[in-house]
Amino acid sequence: MLFDPSRTDVRRFFCETWRKHRDRLPLSPLEAMARDLILRHPEYHDDLASLDAALEAEYPVEAGRTNPFLHLSLHLAIAEQLGIDQPPGIRTAWEHLVATRDEHDATHILMECLAETVWRAQRARTAPDGEAYLECIKVKGHRF
């Protein structure tokens, strides 16, 4: 994927990945990771069925519906982070979480902390703070 994808890029990536899967076309390694995440989220399959509809869709917080593209992007980011242990220590934090809960719940703790870390960095116009991210995981992991 791109380093700084636009909303259109992200939506196109997930919709195209889903189309290629349905059409039994070859997938890149990143698309295969995305496909596996999509398969775990059947509630998003309709959202991915039409690129045109996906590009027009809005997911305001007031509507009470999760943005499927944001959700899948966070899942994909976590999978990539765990694969390369970046920030250093994320894999160890993950292993501590899955020792006490299922992988889905553990992933959602990481996703919540990642979203918070990115939000803080955007507000402060700084790079994401890896140490704060890991601390968030530790704190939230003990809360559940």
Helices and strands as residue ranges (DSSP letters): H 7-22, H 29-39, G 42-44, H 45-48, H 51-56, G 61-63, H 68-84, H 90-98, H 103-124, H 130-143
